[in-house]
C-alpha cells in the first residue's frame, strides 16, 4: 500500500484503486502541467518508482493508479539527491538509463564542510528567516566555520533556529553553541589538517571503539559525508599500523578475512587504493631477515566500463 500511495502522489489515483482512495486525486505531475516539479532525494526512490518515472520521461504520458487511461503532461523536472548515483547504479540500486535522463544539466554542490567561506553568509540568511535579532561573536563564527557539518546545510539551519530561541539577549558566544560544535582554537584549521583529523577520528573509531568499516565508514562514504581523500588517509593509517599488510587492515577495521577481495575491489573502483611498499619497508628493516609475508594479490584495476567516484578531492 505504501508503494501505491507514493505512486499516487506522483501520478494520481482513481476512486477505489486502493484502501483509502475515497475519491479521484490528481498527482503532482498533473498539477505541475506546463510548470516545474522538484523531486528531492530522488536517490531514495524504489526501483519500481524509477521505472515508472523513466516511462514518463520517455513518453510524456502518465497513468493514474487504478486507471486504464493515460494523459499527456508537459512538465520540467528538477531532481536532487545527496547520494552518489554512479555508486548506486554500480550497486544495482538505481537505474542507469534513468540517471542519463536526469543528467541533462548536472549541477554538483560540494558539502558545506568543503566551502567554509559560505558559512557566515548562510548564518546571516537563516537568522533573517527567523525574524529575530541575533548577533554572533567572532569566536562563535570561527567555531561554526571550523565545524565539519555532517548534517550539511540543514544542520546549520537547525543550529541557527535553536540559538534564536535559546539566546537570552540575542548575543551568541562560543559557550552558547551546541556541544557538537567544539570551540577549539581561534584560528581556522587548514583544509589538509581537517582532513587528517577526519582520518584520525575514523581510525580511532574502528580500532579502539569497535566500529566496523562496512557498517560505519562505508555508509558515510556513499552518503558523501567523507571524501576519497579521507578514505585514502584512513587506509594509510591502517597500512602503517599493519606494516603494509592489507589482510591485517581488514582485522583492524572490523571485517572478516573473507571480505578481502570485496574490500580491495571497493578501494580500486573508487580510486582509493594505497601502495603498501613503503610500509613493508619499515617492517622488514626493523625485524629479522625473514622474507616478509605478502598479500595474495595487489589492488585490482578498475574494470573497463566502470566509472570511478566523482567525489570532490
N, C-alpha and C positions, 0 to 999 in steps of 0.2 A: 504494500500500500504506500510505503514511503516513496518508492520509486515512481509510482503513479502520481503522487502528489507533486513531486519535483517536476515530472514531465508536464503536469497540468500547469505549473507556474509559468513555464515557457510557452507551451503550445495550446493551453486552454483545455477544457473538457466539456462534455455534454451531460445533461442531467441523467443520473442513474449509472454513469460509467464506472463508478466505484463507490464504496461506502462513504457517505458524507457528501456526495455530489448531488445536492438537492436542487441545483439549477445550472443552466449553462453558464460557463465562465470563459471570458476571453483571456488568452495568455499574454505574457509580456511581449512576445514578438508581434502579436496583433496590435497591441496598444502602442507599440513603437513604430507602426507603419509610417514610412516617409520621415523617420527620425533616427535616433541613435539609441542602442541598447548597450549598457555596460554590464559585462559579466565579470564579477570579481572572483578570485580564487578558482579559475577555470581548471586548474590542475587537479582539483579535488573531485571533478566530475566523474561519474561512473562510466565504464566502457559503453554501456547501453546508451546513456545520455550523449556520449561523444558521437556514437553512430547516428543518433537522431539529429544532432546538431550538424554533423557533416552532410547528411542528406538535405537539410535545409539550405546549407551553403551551396550545394551543387544544383539544386532545383529552384530555390527561392520559394518553395511551397511548404506549408505546414499542414498538419493533420491533427485536430484536437483528439484528446483521449476519448475513446468510445465512439468516434465518428468515422464514417466511411467516405467522407468527402474531404477534399483538400482545398486550401485557399492560398493565393499568392500574395506575398507581402514584400515591401521594399524597405529594408532595414540595414543601417550601418551598425556593425557590431564591433565594439571595443572590448578586449579581454585583458585581464591582468592576473598574475599569479606570482607567488613568492618561491615557487618551485622551479628547478631547472628541468624544463620539459624535455630536453635532449636526454637527460638521465632517465626520466620517466618513460620515454619511448624505449630506451635500451632495456629497461626493467619490465617492459610489457604492460605498463600501467597507463600509457597514453598512446593514442593512435597517431602514427607518423603522418598519415595523409591529412588528419585534422590540424596537426601542427603546421604543416605547409600552408593550409588555407588561412590559418590565423596570422601567420607571419608575412602579411602583405607589407606592413610597415612595422618594424620591430624597434621599440624603444627600451633600452636597458637602463634602469635606475639603480645605481650601486646602493648597498645598505648604508644606513646613516653613519655607522662606525667608520666608513671609508670616505666620508665627506664631512669632517668635523666643522668645517667653515660654515656649514648650513645650520648648525645647532642654534646659534644665537638668533638668527632670522626666524627659525621655526618657533623658538620660545616666544619671541615678540608676537608672532602671528597667533599662537594659541592663547597667549594672555589676552590679546584683543578679543578673541572669540568668547572668553569667559565673561567679558563685560565688567571685570573687576580691575582695580589698580594694584599692580604687583611689580615691585622693584627687586631685581636680583643684584646682590653684591658681586664684585669682580671675582672673588674667591668661589662663590657659588656657580657662576657662569663657567669658570675654568673647570670645576668639577664635572659639570654637565658635558663640557666639550671632551673631557678625558674618558668619560664613561663609554663602554662598548655598545650599549643599547641593543641587547639581544632581542628585545621586542620591537626593534626598529622604530619608525616614526610614531606608531601607536603607543608605544611605551612612553615616549617623550610627551605626547599629548596627555596621557593619563597622569603623568607626574605633575605637569603644569596645572591640570584641573584639580588634583589633590591639594597642591600647595595653595591654590587660590581659595580653597575653603578652610584650610587649616592655619593659614597665616593670620596672626592676630593683628599686626599693624601694617600689613602689606609689604613688608621687607623680608626677603628670603636670603638667609645666610647659609653657610655650609651645614650648620647643625640642624637646619630645618629640612634638609634633603632626606629622602628615604634611605634606610640602612643599606639598600642595594647599590647606592651610589656613594662610594667612599670619597672622603675629602681629598686624601692623597697630598702630594707635593704641590707647590704653587705653580710650577711650570707645566706646560703641556708636554705629554710624553711623545717622543718622536714615533713615527709610524713603525719603524723597524723594531723599536723597543716594545710597542704594544703587541706586535705580532709574536715576539719572543715570549711575552707574558702569557699569551693565549696558549702557546705550545706547552709552557711550563705548567699551567693550570690543568690542561688536558692530561699531561703525563702524570701529574700527581694524582689525579682522579683515577686513572687507570691502574697505576702501580701501587698506590698506597691506600686508596679508598674503595677498591673493589669494583670499580666501574668496568663495563665491557665495551669493547670497540664497536661491535655490531649494534648494541642496544643504545649506546650513548653518543659516540663520536660519529658513526655513520649517519644517523638521522640528522645531526647538526650539519653535516656536510651537504646532504641532499637539500636541506632547508636553507642552505647558503648562510647559516649562522657562523660558519668558519670557512676560510678560503683554501685554495690549493696550497698557498704558501704556508698557512697554519698547519695543514696536514703534513707537508714535507718536513717542517720543523719538528713535528711530533715524531715522525718516523726516524729522523736523525737522532733524536734523544733515545729512542728505543734501540737503534743500532749501536749507539755509543755505550749504552748500558749492557747490551748483549755481546759486545765485541764483534759486531758485524754479522751476526747470525740471525737471519730473518725468522727462522723457526723458533728461536728463543724470544723474538719480539712477539710472536703470537701468544706465547705463555704470559709475557709481561702485560699484554693488552687484553687478557681475559678471553682468548679464543682457543678452541681445541686445535690440535695439530692437523686434524683433517681439513681445516679451513685454509691451509697453506696456499693452495693454488687459487682459491677464491680471493684471498687477500692480495696475492701478487697480481692477479688479473685486474682487480679493482684499482690498485695503485697505477698499473700501466695504462689502463683505459682513461684515467684522469690525469695523466702526466704527473704523478706524484711519487714515482719510483726514485729511490735514493741509492747511489752506488755504495757497496759495502766495503770496498777495498781499503779505504783509509782507516776504517775502524778495525779491520782484520790486522792491519799492520801493527797497530798499537798492541793488540793482544799477543801476537806472535813474538814481538820484541821483549815483552815482559815475562813470557813463560819459557819453557824448555825448547829443545829443537824438534819437538814432536810436530808432525805435519798437522796443520790446522784442519778442522772439520768444516767442509764446505757444504752449502745447501745443494739440494738436488739440481736446481736449475735457477738461472738468473731471472729477473723480472721479464715476462714475455712482452713482445712488441704488441702494439695495438693492432688488431686485425684490420685488414683492408675494408674500407667502407664504414668503419665505426668512428664517429667523430668524438673528439675529446671534449671535456667540460669547457664551458665558456665563463667559468667564474673569474671574477677580477683577481689579478695578481696582488 
